[in-house]
């Protein structure tokens, strides 16, 4: 394989996922070449970034900035490859089979964080001098039902455009002022969506897995989080990833909200 063809092959692997490009480079670069040290530096930065992303300590935008810088540097390294820096002139065609677990491992780490965030959600009810605390998925059901009761107030009026705007305002104000439990919950869902959409090869598997996580009431809360516009980036990812189907329409405040959401322009 000619050098230009090898470089094109390596770049096509990066288009499918940065981890594929990194593994491809490792497969062809001669460890005794000067460029190998540069590769090791980039691989170390990549591994560090993957670790940080799995900890959910940085917003996705910051992680994506780091990924873009890495992609640029890896592409630059590929352009500088010469015949003398290679130990072989083609990438092992079976290499992609061994590269997938890295991305899957990170995905499932994010799922673990999701369930930790879910269990951290609590809903507190006060009866006289007694306090009842509900956590996890059941707490999300109670949050949604409390919004349903608020939306049933006469002052919100009948379903229609004005009612829809009042409902969106109700959710916007709630999410803006809540203590942070739900903020972290939704932030990780956003991260999971972005991570899933980034992977061309594993995208459908990741998205199908993500969709299977949520009960109808969780999907309804996710829907109104996206619909109220508090996080436009989240809204865009929900639409792009087709995260929501119509299985929860019967518990929406107005079934027309579903169509209105997907007809909105970003």
TORRO-263290 format. One record per residue (C-alpha): x, y, z; residue in one letter. Coordinates in Angstrom, 3 decimals. Layout:
BEGIN
SITE        c1        c2        c3  resn
SITE         X         Y         Z     A
...
***
This chain:
BEGIN
SITE        c1        c2        c3  resn
SITE     0.000     0.000     0.000     X
SITE     1.347     3.429    -0.950     X
SITE     1.938     6.023     1.760     X
SITE    -0.871     8.278     0.522     X
SITE    -3.311     5.383     0.563     X
SITE    -2.254     4.441     4.098     X
SITE    -2.742     8.038     5.231     X
SITE    -6.195     8.091     3.628     X
SITE    -7.055     4.819     5.373     X
SITE    -5.967     6.178     8.758     X
SITE    -7.990     9.351     8.253     X
SITE   -11.079     7.349     7.316     X
SITE   -10.706     5.489    10.593     X
SITE   -10.684     8.788    12.491     X
SITE   -13.932     9.714    10.727     X
SITE   -15.462     6.596    12.274     X
SITE   -14.092     7.377    15.729     X
SITE   -10.915     8.836    17.172     X
SITE   -10.187     5.585    18.996     X
SITE   -10.088     3.776    15.625     X
SITE    -7.525     6.250    14.308     X
SITE    -5.370     5.941    17.420     X
SITE    -5.365     2.154    17.241     X
SITE    -4.585     2.273    13.515     X
SITE    -1.599     4.546    14.094     X
SITE    -0.254     2.256    16.796     X
SITE    -0.534    -0.630    14.372     X
SITE     1.670     0.970    11.688     X
SITE     4.152     3.341    13.414     X
SITE     7.637     2.010    14.085     X
SITE     8.391     2.305    17.845     X
SITE    11.942     3.381    16.979     X
SITE    10.747     6.330    14.864     X
SITE    10.722     9.899    16.182     X
SITE     7.002    10.174    15.433     X
SITE     6.268     7.321    17.840     X
SITE     6.966     9.575    20.835     X
SITE     4.470    12.073    19.461     X
SITE     1.951     9.267    19.055     X
SITE     2.467     8.144    22.677     X
SITE     1.852    11.709    23.881     X
SITE    -1.411    11.924    21.926     X
SITE    -2.528     8.470    23.066     X
SITE    -1.871     9.444    26.683     X
SITE    -3.922    12.629    26.286     X
SITE    -6.705    10.622    24.638     X
SITE    -6.808     8.111    27.497     X
SITE    -6.821    10.910    30.088     X
SITE    -9.685    12.647    28.289     X
SITE   -11.694     9.416    28.104     X
SITE   -11.188     8.901    31.828     X
SITE   -12.319    12.437    32.650     X
SITE   -15.374    12.094    30.398     X
SITE   -16.374     8.871    32.156     X
SITE   -16.329    10.698    35.513     X
SITE   -18.930    13.215    34.288     X
SITE   -16.929    16.088    35.807     X
SITE   -16.762    18.284    32.689     X
SITE   -19.555    19.611    30.461     X
SITE   -19.703    17.892    27.085     X
SITE   -18.682    21.099    25.296     X
SITE   -15.304    21.084    27.080     X
SITE   -14.746    17.423    26.295     X
SITE   -15.617    18.040    22.646     X
SITE   -13.087    20.905    22.484     X
SITE   -10.435    18.509    23.780     X
SITE   -11.491    15.840    21.274     X
SITE   -11.331    18.324    18.390     X
SITE    -7.804    19.362    19.374     X
SITE    -6.759    15.727    19.553     X
SITE    -8.296    15.003    16.143     X
SITE    -6.412    17.947    14.638     X
SITE    -3.115    16.794    16.150     X
SITE    -3.638    13.179    15.092     X
SITE    -4.461    14.267    11.531     X
SITE    -1.298    16.381    11.531     X
SITE     0.747    13.391    12.672     X
SITE    -0.722    11.261     9.888     X
SITE     0.237    13.927     7.326     X
SITE     3.832    13.861     8.610     X
SITE     4.240    10.098     8.369     X
SITE     7.080     8.967     6.117     X
SITE     8.244     5.604     4.828     X
SITE    10.987     5.548     7.462     X
SITE     8.537     5.939    10.341     X
SITE     6.466     2.878     9.479     X
SITE     6.829    -0.739    10.538     X
SITE     4.156    -1.860     8.055     X
SITE     2.398    -0.287     5.103     X
SITE    -1.207    -1.143     5.910     X
SITE    -3.559    -1.259     8.883     X
SITE    -4.690    -4.656    10.069     X
SITE    -8.239    -4.953     8.624     X
SITE    -9.370    -6.822    11.750     X
SITE    -8.154    -4.075    14.079     X
SITE   -11.576    -2.448    14.352     X
SITE   -12.896    -5.513    16.167     X
SITE   -10.457    -4.852    18.987     X
SITE   -11.072    -1.104    19.068     X
SITE   -14.787    -1.279    19.834     X
SITE   -14.602    -2.333    23.496     X
SITE   -12.862     0.916    24.480     X
SITE   -15.793     3.000    23.307     X
SITE   -18.337     0.543    24.672     X
SITE   -16.587     0.503    28.033     X
SITE   -16.818     4.289    28.244     X
SITE   -20.482     4.166    27.231     X
SITE   -21.354     1.692    29.959     X
SITE   -19.434     3.762    32.499     X
SITE   -21.709     6.645    31.578     X
SITE   -24.701     4.335    32.078     X
SITE   -23.431     3.512    35.567     X
SITE   -23.289     7.243    36.295     X
SITE   -26.840     7.603    34.967     X
SITE   -28.178     5.064    37.447     X
SITE   -26.261     6.692    40.298     X
SITE   -27.808    10.029    39.332     X
SITE   -31.238     8.401    39.136     X
SITE   -30.961     6.969    42.641     X
SITE   -29.835    10.367    43.944     X
SITE   -33.120    11.976    42.867     X
SITE   -35.542    12.322    45.770     X
SITE   -39.054    13.662    46.250     X
SITE   -40.085    14.736    49.746     X
SITE   -43.661    14.893    51.028     X
SITE   -44.563    16.420    54.397     X
SITE   -47.547    15.096    56.339     X
SITE   -48.076    16.972    59.630     X
SITE   -44.803    16.264    61.422     X
SITE   -43.842    13.320    59.239     X
SITE   -41.587    13.352    56.208     X
SITE   -41.836    10.796    53.437     X
SITE   -38.886    10.626    51.049     X
SITE   -39.152     8.766    47.753     X
SITE   -36.090     8.166    45.577     X
SITE   -35.119     6.969    42.132     X
SITE   -37.574     6.269    39.334     X
SITE   -40.592     6.527    41.637     X
SITE   -39.466    10.014    42.664     X
SITE   -39.470    11.101    39.017     X
SITE   -43.044     9.823    38.681     X
SITE   -44.040    11.963    41.664     X
SITE   -42.294    15.028    40.232     X
SITE   -44.214    14.625    37.007     X
SITE   -47.536    14.049    38.753     X
SITE   -46.984    17.195    40.819     X
SITE   -46.584    19.117    37.551     X
SITE   -49.761    17.531    36.230     X
SITE   -51.657    18.815    39.260     X
SITE   -50.228    22.308    38.767     X
SITE   -51.123    22.267    35.085     X
SITE   -54.717    21.367    35.974     X
SITE   -55.206    24.716    37.757     X
SITE   -57.989    26.808    36.186     X
SITE   -55.678    29.785    35.565     X
SITE   -53.682    27.798    33.002     X
SITE   -56.795    27.569    30.859     X
SITE   -57.738    25.043    28.215     X
SITE   -55.264    23.292    25.870     X
SITE   -54.069    25.604    23.152     X
SITE   -51.176    27.922    22.322     X
SITE   -51.495    30.011    25.503     X
SITE   -51.772    26.886    27.667     X
SITE   -48.684    25.413    25.980     X
SITE   -46.607    28.513    26.697     X
SITE   -47.707    28.489    30.344     X
SITE   -46.739    24.824    30.682     X
SITE   -43.330    25.501    29.116     X
SITE   -42.818    28.403    31.527     X
SITE   -43.844    26.200    34.452     X
SITE   -41.191    23.608    33.589     X
SITE   -38.559    26.217    32.720     X
SITE   -38.928    27.883    36.124     X
SITE   -38.919    24.543    37.912     X
SITE   -35.740    23.286    36.239     X
SITE   -34.046    26.674    36.622     X
SITE   -34.643    26.754    40.380     X
SITE   -34.375    23.105    41.454     X
SITE   -31.553    22.106    43.794     X
SITE   -29.321    20.355    41.254     X
SITE   -30.336    16.691    41.490     X
SITE   -32.222    16.826    38.216     X
SITE   -29.666    19.148    36.613     X
SITE   -26.983    16.470    37.011     X
SITE   -29.416    13.763    35.876     X
SITE   -30.192    15.604    32.625     X
SITE   -26.596    16.692    32.094     X
SITE   -25.477    13.070    31.973     X
SITE   -28.304    12.140    29.594     X
SITE   -27.067    14.935    27.341     X
SITE   -23.536    13.530    27.578     X
SITE   -24.811    10.023    26.754     X
SITE   -26.697    11.329    23.725     X
SITE   -23.724    13.287    22.413     X
SITE   -21.389    10.337    22.968     X
SITE   -23.796     7.976    21.199     X
SITE   -24.203    10.240    18.179     X
SITE   -20.443    10.692    17.851     X
SITE   -19.922     7.002    17.068     X
SITE   -20.840     6.167    13.472     X
SITE   -20.356     2.426    13.859     X
SITE   -21.870     1.943    17.331     X
SITE   -24.417     4.759    17.114     X
SITE   -27.566     2.657    16.693     X
SITE   -26.581     0.229    19.444     X
SITE   -25.848     3.080    21.852     X
SITE   -29.075     4.939    21.017     X
SITE   -31.242     1.817    21.286     X
SITE   -29.668     1.031    24.656     X
SITE   -30.250     4.592    25.838     X
SITE   -33.906     4.562    24.747     X
SITE   -34.495     1.356    26.695     X
SITE   -33.514     3.013    29.999     X
SITE   -36.514     5.251    30.484     X
SITE   -40.024     4.638    31.791     X
SITE   -42.938     6.559    30.275     X
SITE   -42.834     9.121    33.084     X
SITE   -39.096     9.600    32.652     X
SITE   -39.609    10.157    28.932     X
SITE   -42.302    12.721    29.731     X
SITE   -39.949    14.613    32.068     X
SITE   -37.177    14.450    29.458     X
SITE   -39.670    15.689    26.870     X
SITE   -40.679    18.760    28.878     X
SITE   -37.057    19.449    29.828     X
SITE   -36.322    19.593    26.105     X
SITE   -39.577    21.355    25.181     X
SITE   -39.285    24.179    27.737     X
SITE   -36.009    25.330    26.154     X
SITE   -33.861    25.543    29.268     X
SITE   -30.976    23.798    27.468     X
SITE   -31.132    24.287    23.667     X
SITE   -28.187    21.912    23.171     X
SITE   -30.077    19.158    24.983     X
SITE   -33.160    19.835    22.858     X
SITE   -31.130    19.571    19.662     X
SITE   -29.563    16.259    20.723     X
SITE   -32.944    14.757    21.701     X
SITE   -34.274    15.537    18.233     X
SITE   -31.146    14.456    16.394     X
SITE   -30.925    11.158    18.283     X
SITE   -34.696    10.533    18.004     X
SITE   -34.616     9.688    21.694     X
SITE   -38.378     9.984    22.212     X
SITE   -41.154     7.998    20.560     X
SITE   -44.890     8.462    21.044     X
SITE   -45.293     5.767    23.724     X
SITE   -45.834     8.360    26.484     X
SITE   -48.195    10.706    24.622     X
SITE   -51.161     9.673    26.778     X
SITE   -49.558    11.278    29.855     X
SITE   -48.563    14.559    28.188     X
SITE   -50.442    17.638    29.372     X
SITE   -51.640    17.980    25.788     X
SITE   -50.944    15.422    23.050     X
SITE   -50.467    18.324    20.636     X
SITE   -47.251    19.185    22.505     X
SITE   -45.497    16.209    20.918     X
SITE   -46.127    17.415    17.369     X
SITE   -45.369    21.008    18.345     X
SITE   -41.994    20.005    19.779     X
SITE   -40.809    18.185    16.680     X
SITE   -42.062    20.906    14.348     X
SITE   -40.125    23.639    16.176     X
SITE   -37.116    25.039    14.341     X
SITE   -33.810    25.144    16.225     X
***
